[in-house]
Amino acid sequence: MIELPLPSLGPDMTSGKLLEWRIAPGQKIRKGDVIAVVDTEKAAIDVESWHDGEVIELLAEPGAEIAVGMPIVRLADHGETPVAARPAATSATPPEPARRAPPVEAPASKAANLGETGGATTFARASPAARRRAQALDIDLAQLRGSGPGGAIQLQDVERAAAPKSGAAKAVTSDRADRHEGMRRSIALAMARSKREIPHYYLWDEIDVTTAMQWLQSSNEKRPVTSRLLPAALLLAAVARAAAEFPDMNGSWEHDAFQPSSAVHLGVAIALRGGGLIAPALRDAHKLGLDELMRNLSDLVRRARAGGLRSSEISGQTLTVTNLGDEGSAGLLGVIYPPQVALVGIGRIGPRPAVEAGALVARERVTISLAADHRVSDGRRGAQFLARIASRLQQPESL
């Protein structure tokens, strides 16, 4: 028998609220299937199974606050004869497992919704954020028409349905305030821990990206609009490939020792529309071509803002990149996200004066900074890492 615990979805996460089950007793699942939706202080997250097996028992009911590390599901391993399956609340027809798909996926036929009441109702396709908001406002999702892909119910659909009710409007405002307060508390804990425990050092350099931007423009002219690359794809690819060559910038400090990572799982800081930010992982970013990286990045941003991230995407980051974009500042000095040992900050790309062949010219430049852990690396090594990122950007076609 296998027990699946609630995983830690952040360095300072101690518990999570179970919003809904995506499985039922008697159902066979595989590694990577979404088994539950758990609410954290930052987002509603799809929790995935790390084992194959048959569900024997659900150990918690929707609405329960569960400590990290506590078992939530019992599975019978392959070849093991399962005991009689026992549900958390009532038995119901098991829905199809979500196999690494966005949380808005739903089966074509009617299935049982394992809600807090334990009753069987029509399953409505909805994002976790929409479900959580509907629960707070006591809105029946089955009565709503979704505006998302395939008619899936999105957060804005729930808020639109609640708008005519003055009491509901207050509930939405209150829920937003609670979410923002919880997120800021989570960020505060992580950042305070970082500055308290990690001996930071900082380096930065202004890098010429004129060649990279010219190559990007030329490449995009040959692509359909929907397949065009953003500067962020080039920047992230350069950082990921440089990190693969500098293991002391890529890993974590745990149990009083540095744990290098052979894979580069880039944490990408994403600003959320309601305030705050989250940094889900672009897994194996060093192996992704520019087109695949761009597609994965766009999908990650979309799902992060819709409340549809998976547990494997918000844990295991080996290096975080924060990119201020076109509307950001010229540069920034970031705070390392523990237990990682480095953070790369990317400022605004723009024309800046430079001297070329004795003449003053305008060149496209960007300030890239490094915050690194002095327990693992020193300034010379950090400078070499920044130089490697710069050299990668001088050869965009090789990314």
Buried (B, 14 or more C-beta within 10 A) or exposed (E): EBBBBBBBBBBBBEBBBBBBBBBBBBBBBEEBBBBBBBBBBBBBBBBBBBBBBBBBBBBBBBEBEBEBEBBBBBBBEEEEEBEEBBBBBEBBEBBBBBEBBBBBBBEEEEBBBBBBEBEBBEBBBBBBBBBBBBBBBEBEBEEBEBEBEEBBBBBBBBBEBBEEBEEBBEBBEEBBEEBBEBBEEBBEBBBEBBEEEBEBBBBBBBBBBBBBBEBBEEBBEEEEEEEBBBBBBBBBBBBBBBBBBBBBBBBBBEEEEBEBBEBBBBBBBBBBEBEBEBBBBBBBBBEBEBEEBBBBBBEBBEBBBBBBBBBBBBBBBBBBBBBBEEEBEBBBEBBBBBBBBBBBBBBBBEEBEBEEEEEEEEBBBBBBBBBBBEEBBEEEBBEBBBEBBBEBBBEBEEB
